[in-house]
């Protein structure tokens, strides 16, 4: 669904990752249940993700120094283990579980969609995830990025303007030639405020099939697509 005509010279497609490209809820729930079969993996995954924004705000406010998402995930995890009464895990188990975020599966349309989009566009990540995490995820899932960009590169988390404008700077392009692809309207709004084009991708089951989210179009976005295959259709790839 085209909401407003995309800029004809958009060259870079920058992708949000968690929820947009990979299914974090199912992946984390599965990993939790593998290690902790008596724990509600669904509840644990939701609680872990819920700690993400508050942890980043501590860094953005200056309360905590610059921290990789892997380390923020571990801080959140340690609190959850106590909350769920799971203090008996070994350090090796904790480290393995914390890297569940490296082992998330792409949504079914993603690899084929990215492969088509890559024919006409340069594809990069634009995630708060750190470079090692994104690289491991791409290797495991066969994600054909041209470039991996991360909050780690810019030492700023989205929605800081430095992240969106940083993509344009890396490729020496004006912001309007960069298009952010995401399943989160707040991320897209922040990108638009920096002059980027934006594409909303529907991921109604991001929080699990039992909690479908609103995927209604926002007329402020350049495009709205059911998935990456539909986006490839709209962009003629």
N, C-alpha and C positions, 0 to 999 in steps of 0.2 A: 504494500500500500504506500504510494507516494504521497507525502504530506506537503512538501514544498520541493521544487525542483533542485536536485543536487547540483553542486557546482561542477561544471563539465571537466575541470582540471584536477579534481580530487585524486591524488596519487597514492596516499598512504591510508590504509585501513588499520587503525589501532584498536586492539581488542581488550576489553575487560575480560578477566579470566574466571574467577570464582562465581559460578551461577550462570554466566554467559556461555563460556566454552566448556567448562567441566561441571559435573553434577556433584557438588561437594556434600550434599546431604546424604545421598545414598552411599557414597564412598566412605565417608567418616563413620556413618552408622554401621556399615559392614565391618570396618576395621575394629571398631570398639567391641562389637559382638564376638569377633574372632578371638580377641584377647580376654574379654570379660563377658562370657556367655550369659551370665545372670543379670547383666545390666541392660537397661532399655536403651538400645543404640540410637533410636530416634530422639529420645529426650536428651541424651548426652550430646549428640551432634548439634542439636538446636542450641543447647546451653553453651557449647564451645563457640559456636558462631556468634552467639549473642554477646560474648565477651570481647569480640573483635573491635568494634567501634569504641567502646570505653577505653580499651587498652591503647588504641591509636591516639585517642584524645589526650592521654597522659603524656605521650611523646610530643604531640603538637603544641601542648600548653607549656612545654618546657619542664614539666615535673620530672620526666624521665628523659635521658639523652637519646640520641638517635638509636633506634633498635630495629633489627631485622624482624620480618614477620615470623620467621621460624622461632625467634626468641620470644616474641610476643605470644605466639601460640603455646609455647612451653609455660610461660607465666600463667596463662589462662588455664592450661591443662592442670598444673599443680594445684590450683585453687579448686578445680572441678573434682579432682580425685579425692580431696578432703571432703568436699560437699557430698559426693556420692558414696563416701565411706570406703574408698579404695586405696588407702594409704599403703597397702602391702605390696604394691607393684615394685619390681626391681628397677634399678636405674636403666638397665638395658631395655626392659619392657616399655618404660616411659619414653625413652628416646625413639624406639621403634614406632610407638603409637603417635608421637608428635609428628613424625614424618608421614603420617597418613595423608596429609595435605599434598605431599609430593606424588602420591599414587592414585590420584583421583581420575576417574574415567571421563573422557569427553562425551557429550551428548551424541546420540546416534548420527545426527546430520553433520557433525562438525568436520571430520576429516575430509569427507567428500566435498563439503561446502568450501572449506579453506582451499582445497586443491583447485577448485574452479575459480575462486576469487583471485588466487595467485596468478592466474593467467594474465590479468590486466592490472593488478594492483600490487604494491609492496605491502606485505603483512607484517605487523609487529604486535607484540604484547604491550599493554599499558596497564600494569597490575601493581597493587601494593605488595604482592608476593615478591620475595627476594629472588635474585638471579639463579641461585642454585636450585631452589624449589621449582621455578618455571622451566629450567633446563631439564631437570629430572622428569617433570611432568610431560614435557614435549617429547622426550626420548621414549618414555613408556607408552604414550598414547599415539605416537606417530603424527604429531602436530607439525605441519610444514611451515613454521615461521621463517621469514627472511631475517628477522632481527628480534632479539629479546630485550625489551626495555622494561624497567621496573622502578618503583619508588626508590630502590637502592641506588640507581644511577643518579637520581636528582636529589637524593636525601630529603625527600618530601613525599608525604602520602597524598593520594587523591583525597579530597577535592582541591588541593593546593594548586593554584594556577601554574606553578613551576613544572608540574607533571605534564599537563596538556600542552603548554607552550614548549616544554622540553622536547616533545616529539617533533614539533615543527623545526626546532633549532637543530636537532640531530640530523635531520634530512635537508636542512637549509631551504625550507619552504615556508610560505606564508601559512598561517593557521587554517585558512579556509581550504587549503589543499589537503588537510588531514581530516579524516572522518572517524569519529569514535563509534565503535560498535559495542553496545552494552545492553544488559537486561535490567538496568536500574536507572530510573528516571532522574534521580538526584545526581548521579554520575554524569549523565548526558546534559543536564542543565548546567552543571559546572563547566563542562567542555564547551557548550555553546557560549557561555559568558566570556570564554577566551577566544571566540571566533571560529571554533571548529564546527564542521558539519557533524550531525549525529544520526545514528541508526538505532532504533529500539528493536531488540530481539525478544520474542515471547518465550519465556521459560516458566509456564504456569506451575510446574511442579518443583521449582527450586527448593522449596521448604518441605518437600515430600508430597505425595499424591493426596494425602489427607488434608493438606493445607494449601489448596490452590490459591495463587495470588492474582490480583487484578492485572491484566495485561492490556488494558485499554490504550488506544493510540493517544499520543500527545501531539497536537498540531504543530508544536514548536520544532519537532524533530524533522530532519530531512526525509527520512524513510522509516517505515515500520514493516517488519517482516516476521513471519511465523518462525523461521529458523534460517540457518545460513544457506541452505539450498535455495530457499525463496529469495534471499538477498542476492545470491548469484544470478538468479533469473532477472531480478529488477535491474541489476547492474550490467546485464548482457554478457555474463561470463559463462 
